[in-house]
Amino acid sequence: MPVFARTKLVIHEDCLAPAPGSPLPGREIITLNYTGPNPQNIYPEIKKLFTTIFKVEEKDVIEREVFWNPDGSFKVAFEVVKDLDKFSFMQFNIDLDGVAKPSREFGKEGSVKIKIEALLRTEYPQDTIWQRSLFYEIFRVFYHKIVYDKIRAKYKEQCAQLAKNFQEALKSFFNVLRTR
């Protein structure tokens, strides 16, 4: 759960990007494109996948933007927050941008573009006098470097794996849409 504090130290990391200094280029956003029958059916499927893949409750899913136009175009932006511990959480931003036109053969036909962004955030509150003190900062840095850095590395791997599992589930759903 994000820390709701007036001031806080935030460590933000893209789960899909390589480690800093890595010679390998990374993709920070997964992009999927689908063209075929019933692209609008991806919306309810994505909502189901949040609970099965990310294992989050409905209250942890925010629909930031929802546009369904009469001309058949649609745009939806989801934000999924998965709590890990007192300081860290994963945030997945999923954007849908598509169009579904009437079709004689399938009912509706069109295309959709899906972008998936996976982030790992750690937030240390700094509201109290103790949390702003030099002793606390020394302790926090020591704890973070010795203990918590290894935990965050595991969280980052888990975050990237969840994003890839979500991508694979969407690809298999696209195949189901094409066969209906």
N, C-alpha and C positions, 0 to 999 in steps of 0.2 A: 504494500500500500504506500503510495507516495507520502512523504513526510510533509505535513502542512505546517510550515514554519515561516516566519517572516523572513529570516535569513537562513540560508543553508548552503552547504558545500555540495555541489552536484558533480558526480563523475558519470559522464555519458559516453557510451560506446556503441558503435554499430556492430551488431552480431554477425552480419554477413561479410564484413570487411576483414581483410587479413590483419595480422598484428602490425603495429607500427614498425617501420623499417624492413618489412618483408619485401622480398623482390617480386613476389607474385601479386599481380593485380587482383583486386577483389571487386565483387559486385555488391554494392550496398543495397540495391533494390532488385527484387525478383519481379520480372514482368511476364505475364501470361496473356496470350491473345487467343480468342476463340471466335470463329466464324461458323455459323451453322444455325440449326433450328433451335428455337426457344432460349435465347441467351438470357432472357429476363429470369429464368428459373434458377440462375446462379445465386440470386439474392437470398431466397429462403435456405438454400443449401449451405451457403457460407455461414448463416446464422446457426445452423445445426453443427457445422464443423467447429465452431468456436468451443462448444461444450465437449465435443468428442476429442479433438486434437489438442487444444490448449488447456482443457479441463478447467474452464472458468465458468462462473455463474453469469446469468444474464445481466446482473447489476454491474459486472465488470466490463461490459461492452457498451461503448458510447457510439451512437450514430451522429457524427459531427455534421454531416451534410447529406441531405436526401432530396433529390430532384427527380420526379417522374413527369416528363412533359407529355402533353397530348400527341405530339408528333412521333412518339415512340422512343425518344432518347431518354436516357436515365444516367444519373450520376450519384453514387453513394460513397461516403467515406466513413469507415469504421475505425475506432481506436479500442484495442483490447489491452487491458492491464492485468498481468498475472503477477501476484505477489509472491515473493520468494522468502524473505525474512524481514526483520525489523528495518533494515536499511536499503534493501535492493528489490527491484521489480523489473519485469520484462514488459515492454510496450510494443505492440504490433499495430502498425498502421496499414490498413487495407483499403485501397481505392478502386472502385468500379467505375468504368466509363463506357457506356454502350448505347446501342440502338436496337430496337426490335420492331420490325415492320410486319404488317399482315402478310401471310403467305397462304396460298391455297393448299399446298402440300403438307405443311407442318403446323399451321395455325399462326405461328409467328416465326420470323427468320431475321437474323441480323448478326451483330458482332458485339463483343465486349472485350475490354482491355482491363486487366487486373494488375495492380502494383502492390507488392508486399514489402514492407520495411520492418525490420526487426531491430529493436534497441534494448540495451541493458542499461539501467540507471541505478546508481547508488546515491543516496542523499543522506548527509550527516547534518542534523539540525544544529544551528548556532544561535539560539535565542537567549539562553540563560547566560549569566555571568560566568558560570563554570564552563559551559561549552565554548565560550570565547576566550578562556584563559590559556596561557602558554602551556601550562601543565597538561591540560586536556588535549591540546593540539599535539603535543609530544606523544602522549599516550595513543591518540587516534592514529597518528602517522605510523608509529611502531606497530600497533595492532593491524593496521591496513597492510603494511609491507610484509609482515611476518606471517600473519594468519589469513586475513581476509582476501588478499590478492589471489591466493590459490582457490578459494571458494568462488570468487568472481570469475576465474578462468573456467571453472566447471559450469557456472551459470551461463557464460557466453557460449560454450559448446552446446548446452541444452537449448538455449535460445535459437541458435542456428539450426539445430536438428528439428525443433518444432516448426520453424519456418519452412524447412525443406519437406517435412511431413505434410504440412498444409498445402504446399505446392503440389505434391504428388496426389493428394486427395482431390484437389481441384482438377488435375489432369485426368484422373480416372472418371470424375463426374462429367467432364467434357466428352469423354468417350461414350458414356451412357446417354448423354443428350443426342449425340450423333446417331445412335442406334435406335432411338425411339421413333 
